[in-house]
Amino acid sequence: QVQVVESGGGLVQPGGSLRLSCSVSGTIWNLYAMGWYRQAPGKQRELVAIESGGEPHYEDPVKGRFTMTRDRAKNTISLQMDSLKPEDTAVYYCNVLVGLAGERSYWGQGTQVTVSS
C-alpha cells in the first residue's frame, strides 16, 4: 500500500507565505508523478502544480507565486506558497500517480490553508 501524508497548512495573512510538505511511503513501483491540488468551499478540486519528470507545471492562478520542489530520493514534494491571497484559501491535497503510466492514484488527507486578515 501507498501512504501519502501532507503537513504545513495554517492561517496566514494576505501577502504572507506558507510551505506545504508531502511524503510518500509504502510499496512504490515507478512513482510516475506527484502534484498538489486544492479544493475551496463549494468548489471542485483543482490542480495547483504537478511534476512528472521535467519542470513542474503550474496552473495560471498560482504561477509566479508558488514553487514546487521534488526530492526523488526521499519521495517527497514541497509547495512554497508566497504572496498568498484570500482566494488561495482551500484544503490542499497531495496526489501521487504510481505505475508504468501513472494508472494508480493516491491522495493524502489534505491540509487546510486559510489566508485572512
N, C-alpha and C positions, 0 to 999 in steps of 0.2 A: 504494500500500500504506500501511497504517497501522502505526506503531510505538508501542508502549506500554512505558515504562520506569519501574520503581519504584526508590526508594532510601530509605535511612534506617533500615533494620532494625538489630537488635543485641541485646545482652544487657543486661537491666536488673533491678534488684531489685524485689520486690513493693512497690507504692506509688509507684514511680517513673514517669517519663514518657518517651515517645519520640514523634518526629514522622516520619511517612512522607510521601514526595512521589511524585507520578506525573506524567509529562509525556507528551503525545501529539503525534506529528508525522506528516507524510506528507500524502497527498491525503485531505482530510476534507471531506465534504459533510454538513452537518447532524449535528453531534455531539449525539445525542439524549439521552444520559445518561452519567454517569460514576459509578463506585462502587468500593467496596472489599469484597473477600471474604477469607475466611481458611479454611485447612484445617489442622486439628491432626492429629497422627499417629493413624492408624486411624479417622479420622472423615471424613465427607463435607465438601466445600467448602460454606461457608455465607456468607450475606450479612452484612456488617457495617453498611454505610451506603451510601446511593445518593442521587443528586440528579439530577433531570430537569427542572429549570426553576424549581422553587419551593424551599421549605425542604428541607434534607436529611432523609431518613428514616433512623432508627437502629433497629437490632434491639434488643430488650429487654436482652440481656446487656451491652451497651455504652452504653446510654442514660444520659446524665448524666456519663459519663466520657470519651467520645470526641467530638471535634468535627471535622467535615469542612468544608473550605472549597474553593471552586472559583473559579478565575480564568478567566473565559470568553475574555478577550482572549489569554491565553497558552496556553489548552488544558491547564491543569494543575489538579490537585487535591492537597490535602494531608489528612492524618489526624493530628490531635493526640490522642495517647493518654495520658491521665492516670490516676492511681490504678490502675496496672496490677496484674493478678492473675496467679498462675501459670496459671490456666485461659485466659488470653489468649495463651498460647504457641501459635504456629502460623506457617505460611507465609502471608503476606498478599499478595493479588493485587489489582492494579488492573484494572478492566474498563471498557471503553467500548462504548457502543452507538451505531452510526452508521446514518444513513439516515432516511427520512421517518418511519418508525415504529420506529426502532431495530432494524431487522431484521438488521443485521450486528454481530457481537460480536467484540471483540478483547481479548486478555489480555496482561498483562505476564508477565515471567518469575518473578515472586514475590520476596519478601524475607523473611528469617527474623526473627521476633521471639521472643525467649526471655525469660521472666520467671521468675527463680530467685534464691534467696539463696545 
